[in-house]
Amino acid sequence: MAATAAELAAYAAIGPIFQSGIIRAAGRDQDRASAVYVTCYQIGIASGSACGAALLGLSLTWLPLTTLAGTLIAFLGITRSRHVY
């Protein structure tokens, strides 16, 4: 039970941590960077939901593969922009 609570707390912290990194990297355009971040975050939620629904409609066998691909893309994006975090 405690491990689940810690995992949920870590997931809850992702958004604010990413947003503070974006704001720090933005310099003088902090308001614009924050707005773009929030917009992209919402687009990501919507497109992820749509893709997940489409994959579940096809077959469950594609779900792990696409999850792995998305995780690798996110990992590459984060490691290539290390100056932010």
Long-range contacts (C-beta under 8 A, 24 or more apart in sequence): 15-41, 17-85, 21-84, 21-85, 22-84, 24-84, 25-83, 25-84
